[in-house]
Amino acid sequence: FRDTTVEYVHAIMLGAPAICGFLAFRFTTEGIGRTRPIMYTSIFALLANVFLNWVLMFGNLGAPALGAVGAGYASAITMWLIFFILGAYIWLHPFYKSLEIFTRFYRLRPEVIREIVTLGWPISITITAEAGLFSAVSVLMGTRGAEITAAHQIALNFASTMFMVPLALSSATTIRIGHALGALDNYAARFSGIVGIVMSSVFMAASATFLLVFRDAVVDLYTNDPAVQRIAISLLLMAAVFQVADGVQIGAAGALRGYKDTRLPMAINMFAYWVLAFPLAYMAAVVWVSPPSYIWGGFVLGLSVAAILLSVRFNRVSREAL
């Protein structure tokens, strides 16, 4: 198993340079408000990856059957494909000509690099803190047996899928605020932030309502095991509780990034997720040996605190900019 894992990592790492280049192209085109090329490229990536997995994992069309390692090669090839596709689109489309991305090369400017790093490293820690919390709780759930682990993955999968919408709205909010501030329209920037937070929270409220009404049907899509179903339903109820807070916190985080405010939001997330949320989840899982839904109480606490503090921070920053 270890050898297969190492070979898989080596295979997928062949795509690392390509995905770095793709992300540079992606954030460039997103930053100027053109997001559809990213959507189309992502859809292509999904279809291409499925096809290449079918070819390389199972040995179809004359290819060797590489199993899990084939999935790594498939992902690496897909990364290179989307890098070249998006790069070609930016190179050939007339809209991007004025940016001179491929026709003029500028000398490195230390002050620009410094600003990117200064803004970027708190964002990376913020994302790692949130993703790390969910991963750590998954490890805690894994100590409680197969049924609880399966139920946790069901509930987390559905909640993560619903989270994609406010995550996209958060990115759009960052872009809109950046454009407004660039145009010296601070009122429009604040309004964009408010709209982004409200839209994210409204969608998550609708998602929470859907879970409250149809949680049994959602679980039925994943499994017919009664024990797993019972636990998953209780976890989806907890997901319904924290989803609105999740929408608010990601919306406020995106708005603050538009204002180039990243350090204090990083500290807020570290406090909410690792000083409050994880210790509660750990106590519930290991010390108190509580039901699984109590472990998810850590999510409720952490996301709620983050939502409140980030919203207060956005209100202060946006008002001071007026």
N, C-alpha and C positions, 0 to 999 in steps of 0.2 A: 504493500500500500504506500509506504514511504517513497519507494523508487518511482512509482507512478505519479505521486504528487510532485516530486522534484522535476520529473520530465514534463509534466503539465506546466509548471511554472516557467521552465526554460522555454517551452514552446510559446506560451502567451507573451513572454517578455520580448519576443521578436517584434511584437507590435508596439512596444513602448515608445520608440521615437515617433511613430506615425500618430499615435493618439495624442502626444504632446503637440505636434503640429496641427492636428485636427482641432484641438481645443483652442489653439491660438486663432485659427480661422473662425471657429464658432463664436468665440467671445467678441471678435472684431465685428462680425456681421450682426450679432445680437446687440452690440453696443450702439450701432447706428440704426437700430429699430427694425431690422429685417430678420424676422425669425422663421419665416416659412421655409427658406432653404435648409435650415437645421431640421425642421420637421420632416421634410421629404428625405433628407439624408439619413435620418434616424430610422424611418420606415424601411428604407433600402437596406440599412445595416441589419435590422431585425430579420428581414427575409433572406438576405445573403448569409447571415450566420446560421439560420436554420438549415438552409440548403447545404452549406459547407459542412455542418455537423453531420448531416445525413450521408454525405459523401465520405468524409474522413473518419468518422467514428465507426461506421458500419461497413466500410469498404465497397461502396457503390460506385458505378461508372468506371470500374477498373482500378480504383484507388485502393491502397492497403487499408485494412481495418485496424485503426490505431486506438480505438476505444477512447478513454478519457483524454489521452494525450492528443488525439485527433481534434477534440473540442478546443484544446489550447491553440493548435495550429489554425483551426477555423476562425477563432476570435482574432488571432494575429493578422490573418489575411484580410478579414473584414476591416480591421483598423486601417490597414494600408489602403484598402479600396475607398473608404470614406474620406481619408486624407486627400487622396488624389482627386476624388470627385468634387469635394467642396473647394479644394484649391483651384481646380480647373474652372469651376463656376465663378469664383471671385476673379480669376484672371480674365475670363472671357466676357463677363457681363458688363455692359457699358456703365452701369450705376457705380461700379467700384473704380473706374478709371481715375477719377480725381484723387483717390487715396494713394495712388502710385505705390501700391504694395509690392508689385513685382518689377516695376520699371525704375525705381529710384531707391537706393540704399543709403540710409543715414548712418552717421557715426554714432557709436554708443554714447549715450548721455547718462553719466552716473546719477544725476539728480532724478531722472525719470525712473531709472532702475530702482533707486532708493525709495521713491514714492510707491512704486508697485509692490515692492517687498514690504514696506511699512503697512500698506493697506491689506496686503494679501495674507501675511502670516497669522494675524488674528482670525481671519475668516477660516483658514485651514484648521486652526485649533478649535474654533466654534463647531465646525462640521464634524470634526473628529470626536469632540465631546458628546455631541448628540448621538451620532452613529455608535460610538463606543458604549453609551449607556444601554442602547437596545441590544447590542451584542453581549454585553456583560449580563444583562437580565436573561438573555437566551441561555447563557452558560449556567446561571442559577437554576433555570427551569430544567435544564438537562440533568440536574442532580436529583430530580423528583420523579423520574421514571418516564417510560416511553409515551404513555397516554397524555401526561401533562405536557411533555415536549411537543407532541404532535398537535395538541390543541393550541399551544402557544404559537406554533408556526402558522397555523390556520388563521388565527386572529391577527397576528402581526402582518401576514401577507395581505389580508384584506385592508387593514388600516394603512399599510404602506402604499397600497395602490390608490386609495382615496387621497393620500397625502400628495400625490403627484400634481394634482390640480392647484392647490394653494402654493406648492413649490414653484410652479410655473408662473403663477400670479405674482409671487414674490420677486422673481427675476424681472418680470415686466415692470413691476413697481420701481425697482432699482434703476432700470433704463429710463423710465419716464421722469423720475426725479432728477437723474443726471442731465437729461435734456433740458428740463426746466431751469435747473441751476445754471447750466451753460448759457441759457438765454437770459439770465439774470431775472427770472420770474419766480421769486421765492414763494409767492402765494400759490402759483400753479404747482410748485414742488410739494408744498404741504398738502394741497388738495389731492394730488396724486397719491401721496402716502396714505391719507385717510381712506380714499377709495380702495386702494389695494388691500388695506387691513380689513375693511368692511367686506369686500368681496370674498376674501379668503375665509373669514369667519362665517359668512352666510353660507358658503358652499359646505363648509364642515358642519354647520348646524343642520343642513339638509342631509348630509351623510349620516350624522348621528341619529336623526329622525328615522332615516331608512333602516339603520341597524336596530333601533328600538322596535320597529314594526316587523321587519323581515329577517331578523337574526337567525331564526331557525332555518329558513330557506337558504340563507347564505352558507351556513354550516353544512347543509345537505349537499351542496355542490362539491364539497371537499371530501366528505367521509360519511359512511353509514354505520360506523362504530358508535354504539350508544354512549359508552363511557367517554370517548373523545368528544362526541357531540355535546354532552352535558357541560364539560369543562370549557370547550370553545365558546359556547353560548354565554357562559358567565364572563369570559374574557372580552367578548364583543360588547357586552354591556359596559364594561370598564372603558373600552375604546370609545363608546358613544359619549361617555362622561368627559374624556380628555380631548376629544376631537376639536371642539370649538376653541379651546385654549391653544391647541396645536396650530390651528389656522391663524389665530391672533399673533402668536409668537413668531411664526415664519413670515407673516406679512409685515410685522414691525421690524424684524431683522432685515428684510429686503429694503424697507424704506430707509433704515439707518445706513445701510451700505450706500444708498444713493447719495447720502450726505457725507460720505467718507468717514462715517463714525463706526469703527470696527473694534476698538480696544475694549471699551466699556461693555458692549454687547458680548464680547468674548468672556469677560469676567462674570457677567450675569449668567451666561450659560454654564460656565464651570461651577458656579455656586449652586444654581438650580438643579443641575443634573448630578453633580458628584459630591456636593456637600449635603444636599437634601434628598434627592431622588434615590440614588444608589444605596446609601446606607439604609433607608427605609425598606427598599426591596430586599436587601441582604438580610436584614433583621427578620423580615416576614418569611423569607425562604429558608434560612439556616437556623436562626435562633428560636423563633416562635413556631416554625414549621406550619405556617398558616396556609389556608387554601390558596390556589393559584391567583384568584382574583385579587387577593390582598397584596400579592407581590406586585401586581400591576398598579397598585395604589401608588407606587413610586413614580410611575409615569404621570399619574394624575397630579401629584404634588409638584414634580419638577416642571412639567409643562405649564401648569397654572401659574407658578411663581415667575417663570420666564416670561409668560404672556403679560402679566401685570407690570413687571419691571421694564421690559422692552417697550411696552406701550407708553409708560410714563417717560422713558428716555426719549422716545420719538416726539412726544408732545413738547418736551422741553427744547430739544434741538431744533425742531421745525419752527417753534415760536421765536426762538432767539435769532433765527435767520431772517425773520420778516423785517 
